[in-house]
Every structure is written in structure tokens, then in C-alpha cells.
Amino acid sequence: MTNPTPHLTTKEMERIPAPFERERVEELLKLFGKAARAHQLYLPNNPVYKSAHDALRAGFKPIWSEVDELALAFTESEVKWEGETVLEERTKSSDSLPWIFYKDGVREVRMLRGFENEELDKLLSILQRVRKASPDEDDLLTMLWQGDFVFLRYRYVDLSVEQSVPLADGGEALAASHEDPRESVEEEESSPSRTGVVSMSDFDGTLYFLDEKEIEYLQSEVQREYETDLRQNVISVLLDIFEQQTEPAIRNEVAEVLDNLMLHMLSAGQFHNVAYLVRESLVAVQRAAELLPAQRDQLSLLPSRLSAPEPLTQLLQSLDESHDLPASADVLELFDQLRGTALGTVLDWLGKLQNTRLRPMLEQAASRLAAQNTAELVKLIGSATPHVALEAIKRAGSLQTPAAVAPIAKVLTEGNTELHLAAVQALSEIGSPGALQALERAVDDPDRDVRIAAIRVIQARAYRPALAKLDGIIKGKAVREADRTEKMAVFEAYGTLCGESGVAFLDNTLNGKSMFGRRDEPDIRACAAVALGRIKTASAQAALQKAAGEKDVVVRNAVSRALRGASST
């Protein structure tokens, strides 16, 4: 939280010339308003959203060419810079930028160089939340505190509840209704038949004329015949010959024809027929009599040969480069015939895929292969290729595979940050006692995001064996050096798990004083209030009530929020 700092008086500021033209700041605020509206109305992938944000970031460049920080002051209806009004909005509504800041006590905002790249989107998101917030939700000052800004400084005044001005409803809704146009349809009159032309209607009453149902049946059969894929019939005939003819030369020739046919169908994208060939070949091998070992292997090893890295990579590459993809059902049917050894190649290719339309098919195929080959999936978690290990961890979590706990726990000690985050998520999804025990190690991870993710999972799962570790953290020095988000996560988890046994410590943290009469830092006290709100016992409520009149606005807001949360349960 930025503490108030002494500033020049209005008369002193008027005597100091502005560092550059006021029009630059006015233009920047116009761009800010457009970006705020785009942030509210469009998704991040929308071109309007992107162009508005890019224009706003570009608007900071003329400012930074002159100064390293931009200070804006707020009144009820004006935004001032260097004592001059650069934006004026008389309406006190949720669409008024000066009123949004002024009503919650924020009187000055200072944006430092780099703010537009690091924290602009965070501020726009907070302003959007404030516009939609109900009276019971957090105010702007609390949201700014939770945002933990580095490139944004702000000064505020402490407003009492009685002095707060209610947020006026802003914006107008326009509605317009349009009747759907109706298209008129003109009736066409049939032209009289020409002389000498035979009409089918002349035969309707003849003795041997087909009735309507018979005509429909014939038409459907003709259509079905045209749509029939004869490749499967050819495959069936060849396999029948393979089963019935015991002559080795004939069977070798049939096997060779089937091999060539499979290659042609793969290149033509006939995956449904290739799957049929592989599936029926395995059946034919089981039924054929007097089969030589070499002939048995030639057909029974078709799935293994397709699953080998080289042919499967060529197949996936051709799919990735294809503009006309086969039906999703055909792709899945083919991949269902592959062996577990294909899983590594498929997961590896997911990290290289360029065709966005192929991705959902391959994702589904990978998930089905993983479900059918758990042992191979567990082995791939330790792959030396990072994105293969990452995909394996994700699928082990979604399949809730208990056998994957040990290799995932090993990843927590060896992998990179991305793998650690995926491991935490997977262990959370598995949710077994062993998984949660392995997850507890991530609380000490070197990366802050991994630690926070692990702590939140422990809280969500109410994993009480981790209470001793959390107790050591909140009573140690490391938590005081952590950022606000991590502090809040640790205290919330502790409050969820500790119960009545933690009230005394949290009460002392919130309300106690040192031997010199000093209280703990506001961030720690606010986090202690949040933790007490999680306990929801009479003693926890009493501790919160003692701090209800706290002077520090951040601590007081946290206490108020904790009391409201407890009373609503």
C-alpha cells in the first residue's frame, strides 16, 4: 500500500510550468475510456479489444518521452493533471471515471513507466468489477490493495461508512424491435404438355405400374448401392481367401496385397477402412488353420507396425498438413486399433501441431489411448521430452490414475515450473491420500506460483495432515517476505484447517501488540482476519469483533468482509 506523501500546494503547482502540453494527457484519457469500454464489451481475442488496448499503450509513449511518471488527481467530476482539468464528467454514475475513484476515497493515482505493459489490463479489470459491484462487494480501494500493483501508486482518504456516497446507476439501455420480413411465394402454374410427348401420368392406372412405396424402396436401394464403399468388400474377400486357402504362396500373396491396400487407403485418408482391415485381420489370424508363424506375424503385427514412431509420425504429419481432414469418428476408430507404444508419438506431436481443426481429434485420440494403456502413460510421465511429460501428467490427472502418483511426485523434485504446476493439478484431480501427501511437498517449491497452487489444493481438499506445515509457515519469517497473494493463500488454508486451535494465534496476530505497543504489519493482520473468518466459531467471531473499529482501512475492510462471510453461512 502506498503511504500518503507530501505534495505541493495548488498555488505552488500553478507557479511551476507543466512539463509538456496538456493535450497529450487529454488524448491519453480518451484512449483510456475507449479501452475501458472495449474491455467491458469484448473478449480479449476480439479485434476491437486488441486495437483499443494497443492504441492506449501507444498513447503512453509521448508521456514517457518527457517524464517517468504521470500523476492524476480526482474530484467528484474532474480528473486533474498539474492543477489543470484534463477530463470532466458531471454525472455521478458508474460510467464516470473521476467518480469511480473519488467515491471510494482514491484522490490521486501515479502511473510509473512500464505500467502500460505490466499492469494496465489488471487496472481495467478492476474498474470493470467496480462498475458491476453490488453494495456488499469490495470497494475500489480494497480491489487495488488486492491487486498488489508495482507500477501504480495511489493516495486515498479514509472514508467512514456514513460518509460513503451510494453508487448511482449508470448507462442507458436502448431497445429496438424489428419485425421479420416475410417472403412472398408465387404459385407457378403448370404448362400444358406438348403434343407427341409421353407423360408418366398416362400410366398411373395401368395394371403393372409400381405404387409409391415400391418406388421409394427402389430409389433408396439404388442410392445405397451407389454409396456403398466397396473397399471393405474387397478386404473381406481377401481375408476369406487367406483363411480358406492353406497354400503358403496364396496366403503370402494375399498378405502382400493387404499391405499395399493399407498404404493406399492411408494416403487417401480412408481411416475407417484401415481400421476395419486391422481389426478383421486379427480375427482372420485366429480363425485360419495351418498358419505358418511368419504368416501369422505378417497380419497380427499390423497394429504394432502402424504404432511405430516412423510410420505414425508420417501419418500425423500428413494429417497436420491436410486441408481436408477425414471425419473425426474415422480418425478415432483408427487410433483405437493402435498399440500403447503409439501414445508417446501422439503426445509428442501434440506439441508440434499446427492444424487447429486436427487438435480436438488428436486430443481425444490421445485420451483414449492413455485410458487403454495406463502402464505406458505412467512411463511417459518421466519422459526426457518436456511437452511429452506435460501431456502425460495432464492425462494421468484427468484419468485419476493412482499408479501415476509416484512418477508425478518425482517430477515435483526434478521438472521445470510448468511441469510442477501440471503435477500439482494432476495430484489434486487424483485426490488419493498418497497424492495429497506428495502434493504437500510442493508447498516448499522454489516457485511462488507452484506454492500457491499447492496451498489452494490443500485448502480445497481440507487435507488436515498439512496443518503442521502451514502452522510453521505462518509463524515463520518467510511468509512476511512473500507477496500479498501468497500470504492470503497461506492464511486462508490455515484458517480452513486449524479450527478452534488456531484462534488464539490469529487473534494475537490481528489484535495483539508488541512490548513496545506496536501492532503487526497491516497485510499480515488483514490475512489473519480472513483466516478467522474461515473458522466460523464463537471465539473467532469475538476476535473479529474486537477489530471492527480498526483505524487502518485495509485491516478494517478485511475484518468487515470476514464478518459478513461468517454471518451469511
N, C-alpha and C positions, 0 to 999 in steps of 0.2 A: 504494500500500500504506500502510495507516495504521500509524504507528510507535507502540510502547507508550508510554503517558503515565502519570505518577504518579497514584496513586489513594489514597483514604483507607483506613486500616486498618479491620478488622472492628469493633474496639471504637469507633473514631471514628464509623463509619457507624451503629452502634446508638444512639449518643447524639443523632443527627440525626433528627428525625421525618420520616416519609415524606411526600412532597408530596400524596398522595391515597390512597384506600383500595386495599388490596392486591387486593380482589375485581375491580377493573377490569382489572388485568393478568392475573389468572387467567382471566377471561372471554375476554380477547383471545387467550390461548394456546389455549383450547378452540376458538375460531373458527379459529385458525391451523391446528390439527390437522385440522379438518373441511375447510378449503380445500386443505390438502396432499393429503388423500385424494381429494378431487374432482379435483384437478389430475392425479393419478395414474391415476384410473379413467375419466374422461370427457373428451370433446373440448370445445374452447372454445365450440362452439355449443350445447352441452347445457344445459338449464335448471338442472340440479343444479349444474353447474360455475359458471354465472353467479351463481346465488343465493349459493353458498358464498363466492365471491370478493367479491361486493357486501357480504355480512354482515361479512366480515373488514375490508374498508375502512371500514365504518361503525364497527367496534369501535375504530378508532384515534381517532375524534373525541373521546370522553371523555378520552383520554390527552392529546391536543394542547390541550384546553381548559385544562390545568393546566401542562404542561411543553412544551419544544420538542424534547426527545429522550428516548428510552426505552432504558435500559441494562439488558441481561440478562446474567447470569453463568452459566457452565455447569460442573457437576461431572459425574461419571460417570452419576449417576442423577437429578440435580436441575437445575432452572432457578431462579435466584435473582434477586430484584429488591430493591434497597435492603437486602440482607442477609437477606431473608425468602424462604422457599421458596414459589414460585408454581406449580410443576409438578414432580411426582415420578413417575418411571418406573423401576422397579427392573431391568427386563430389559435386558440389553445386546444389543440387536438393531437391525436396520436400520429398525425402526419406532419406535425410541426417539429422540425429538428431542434430549434432552441428550446421549445417547451419540453421535449422529451428529456433533455439533460437538466433543465432548470428545476422541474417539478420534483426530481429525486435528489436535489441538493448539489449536483455537479455544477461548479461555477467556472471551471477552466479545464481545458484539455490541451496537452502539449504532445505533438507528434514528432518523433525523432526520425532522422534519416534512416531509411530501411523499413519504416513502418508499413509502407505500401506493399512490400514484398512478403513480410513475415506475418503481420497481424491484421491486415485490412479486412480479410474475409471473416476473421473472428469478431471484429467490431460490428460489421454489417449483420452477422448472425445474431449478435446480442440485441441490436436495435430492432431487428425483426421480431425477436421474442418479446421485447418490451412492448411493442405495438399491440401484440396479441395477448399480453398477460392479463390475468384476472386479478382483482384486488388481493387475493390470498397468496399470489405467487410472488417470487422475489422481485425487488425493485432493481433499477438500473445500477445503483451503486454496488449492490450485492453481486450482480452478474459481472460487473467489471472486476471486482475482487476475485471472484472465482475464475475469471479469465486469465489471471496471472500474467498480465502484459509486461513486456520488457521495453518495447519501443513506444509505449503510450503512457504518459503521466497525467494525473488529474488531481485537481483540488476540489474539495467539497465542503459544505457546511452541514452541521448536524441538525437535521430537522426532527422535531418531535412529531408524534402521531397526529396531535391536534392541529399542527400547522400544515400537514400534508394537504395538497390540493388534489382532488379526485381527477383522474384522467378522463377527459371528455371524449365522447365517441367521435371518431373521425371518419372521413371518407363518405362518399355518396355512392349509392348503388343505382345504376341505370338499368332499366329492363326494357326490352323491346320485343314485341312478338310479331312474327311474320306468318302469314298463312301459307301453307304449302300450295304451290301451283298445281293445278290438275291438268293433266294432258288429255286432250280430246282424241277420241279414236273414231276414225271414219270407217263406215262399213263399206266393204267392197262388194260390188255386185259381180256375180259370176258371168263370164262371157258365154254366149251360146256356142255350142260345139260346131266345128266346121264339118261341112259335108265330106264324106269319104273317110273320116277318122273314126277308128273303132274306140269306143269308150268301155271301160271295165264295168261301168254301172249296168250295161246291157246284159251282163252275165250273172247279175246278182240272184236271179231266180232260177238258174239252171240247176239241174239235179246233182251235179258233182262239184259245185263251187264250194270252197272252204269257208267255214264260218269264222267269225272274228277271233275267237280264242285259238283256233288252229293256226291262223295267220301269225298271231303274236308268238306262238310257240316256235314256228319255223324261223321267224326273224331272230328270236333270241338264240336259237341253236346255231344259226349261221354266224351271228355276232360272236358267240362263244368260241366257235371254231376258228374264227379269224384272230381272236385274242389269245388263243392257247399258245403257250411257249413250248415249242417242240424240243427245245434243248433238254428239258427234263425227261421227255420220252426217249430221246437218244441215249441219255445217261442210263436210264432204266434198262433199255435193250442191251447196251454194252455190259452192264453188270449181270444181267441174266445170262449172257453168253459166258462171262467169266465164271459164274457159279456152275453152269451145266457142262461146260467143255473142260474136261480134265487134261487135255493135251497141253503140255507146257508151252509150246510155241504159240498156241492160240491165246493163252492167258497172258503171256508176255506182251503179245501184240495189243491186246485189249488194254492192258495197264499203260502201255506207251501212248495209246490213243487218248485215254483218260487224262494222262499228264498234259498232253498238248491241248486238249479241250479245256482243261482247267486254266491254263495260261491265257488262252484266247478269251475266255469268259472274264478273267480278272482284268485284262486290258480293256475289255468292253464295259466294265462296271457291272457285270451280271453277278453281283454278290449273292443274290438269292439262290441262283443255280449252283454257284461254287459251294455254298453251304449245303445244299442238297446233295451234291456229289460227295463231299467229305462225309456227311452223315450216313448216306446209303453205302458208301464204300466200306465203312466199318461193319455194317450189317452183313454185307456180302462176304467179307472175310470170315465172319463167324459161321456162315451157312455153307460156304464152299467146302467140298470134300476133296481129299487127296491134294491138299495145297502145300506147295513147297515153301520152306522158310523164307526164301528170297522173294517169292511172290506175295506172301503174307505181309512182309515188311514193306513192300512197294506200295501197297494200299493203306495198311494200317498206320504208316508213318506220315501220311499226307498232312494231318493236323500239325504234327511236330515240325515238318518242313516249312509249312506256312508260318509257324510261330517263330522260326529262327530270325535273328536280328536283321540279316541282309535282305531276304525277300519281303519281310514285313515293313522294313524301312522304305523300300522301293514302293510298296503298295501305299503307305501313308503319304509319301511324297507326291505320288501321282494324284491322290485324293486332294491333297492340300493345294495343288496347282490346277485342279479341275474347276471349270466354271459351272458344269452341270453335274451336280452330285447325285448319287443314287438315293433311293428312298431310305429314310432313317431305319425302318424296320429291316431292310435288306442288309445294311451295314451291321446292325446289331446281331442279326442271325448268323452272319459270317463270323463275327468275333466270338460268338458263343461256342463255335467249334474249335477255337484256338486253345492251346495249352497254357499252363501257368507261366512258362518262360516268355510268353509274349507280353506279359504285364510290364516288365522293365522297359521294353522298347516303346510301348504305348505311353507310359508315363514320361519317358524321355522326350517323346515327340510333342507332348502337350506343352512343353516349354518352348518349342520352336514354331508352333502352329501359326500360320498367317491367315488362313481362311476362317473368318469368323462364323460362317454357316456350318463348317465342319466341327467346330469346337463342341457344341452341345452333344453331337453324336458321339464324338470320341470320349467326352467326359462320361457319358452314360455307359459306353462300352468298357471304359477303364473301371468304373464302379462295379459292373457286373463281373468282370474278370477278377477283380480283387475279392469280391464276395465268394467266388467259386474256388479261389486259390489263396487261402489265408496264409499258408506257410510261405509262399513266395512273397506275399505282401509284407509280412513281418521281416523277411530277409532284406527287402529293398529299403526298409527304414534306415539301415546302415549303409546305404549306397554312397560311393565317393562322389557321385554327381549330385550337387546340392538340390537342383529342382526335382530330380527323381525322388530323393529322400523327402522333400517337402510334400510332393503329391502323395507319396506312400503314407506319410504321417496323417495327412488330412483324411484319407480314406480309411485308415485304421480307426480314427476317431469317429467318423460317421457310421462305420460298421460296428462300433463299440466292441472292438476285438481285445479281450483280456490278454491274449498272448503277446500283444504289441506293447504292453506296459514296460517291460524290461528294456527293449531297444529304444523306446521313446525316452525313458529316464536317462539312458546313456547319452542321447542326443543333447539333453539339457546340460551335460558337462563338457561336450565337445563341439557342438554345432555353432553356427552363427546366430545373430539376433533373430532373423526371420524364422529359422528353424526352431529356435527357443519359443517364439510366440506360437507357432503352429503346434509345438509339443504341448504347451500349456492348454491350448484349446482342445487338443485331442484327448489329453488326460481328463479334462473336465467332462467331455462327452462320454468317455468310458465310465467314469464315475465309480469304479470299484474301490474298495479300501486300499488296495495296492497302488492304484492310480493316484488317489489323493495323497497317499504317503509320498510317492515320487514327486508329486506336484509341490509339496511343502518345500522341497529343496530350491525351487525357483524363486522363493521369497528372498533368497540371498543372491540372486543373479546380478552380475555386474551391470546389466542394462536396466534402466528405470522402467521402460515400458513392460518388460517381462515381469519385473517385480509387481507392478500394479496389476497386471493381468492375473498373475497367480493369486494375489491377495483377494481380488474380487471373486475369483472362482471359489476360494476357501470360504468367503463370506456367503456366497450364493448357496454353496453346498452345506453350510453350517458345520464345517469339519472341525470339531472341538479339539482333536489332538494337536491342532496347530496353535492353540491358545497360548501355550508356553512360549513359543517362538514370537508371537505377536506381542506378548507381555514384555519380553526382553527388548523388542524393538521400540515400543512407545516409551519405555523407561530409560532408554539409552540416549546417546548423543547423536547418533546417525540420523534419527528422524527429524531433528531440528535443522539439519543441513539439507534435508530433502525439499523438493518444491511442494507447493501447496496441494497439488493433485495427489501426490503420493502420501502426504501427511493425512489428507482426508480419507484416502482408501484404507490406510492402516488403522486409523481410529474407528472408522465405520465397521470394519471387520472385527476389531477388538470389542466394540460395543455389542455387536451381534452375538459374539461367542461367550463373553465373560459373565454375563448375568449379574446377580447381586454382588458377587465377589469383587467386581471391578469398580463399584460405585464410589468407594472411599477414595481410591486413587484419582478417578476422574473428577470427583467433587473437589479434591485438593488442587488439582490442576486448573480447574475453572475458577474456583473461589478463593483458594489459599494465597498467602503472601509469604515472602521470604522473611528472614530475621531482620532485614533492613526495610521491611514494609513494601517490597516490590512484588508485583504480580508477574506471572509468566507472560511471554510474548503473545500478542493478540491472535496470531494464526493458530498456535497450539491451544489456546483457551477456546477458540471457536471450534476447533476439531473435537475437543473434549466435550463441548456442548452437544455436538452432533452425535457423538458416541453415547452420551447419556440418553439422548432421545431414542436410541435404538434399544435400550434396556427396558424401558416402559414399566418400571416398578415404582412404588410409592417413594422410596428413598431417592431414586433417580430424579423423579419429578420435583422432590423437595430441593435437591441440589440445583436444578434448573431455575426454580422459583427464586432462589437466593440471588441469582444473577440477572433476574428480569429487569432490574433497574440499572444495569451496567451502562457506564458512560461511553465506552468505546463502541462506536456504531457497528463495527464488524462483529464483535462478540455479541452485542445485543441482538442483532439480526439473526445470528446463528442460534441463540437461545430461544428467540421467538419462534423460529422455524421448527426447532426441536419440540417445543411445547405444543405447537399446532399439530405436528405429526403424531404426537402421543395422544392428544385428545381426540383425533379422528379415528383411532383404532378401537 
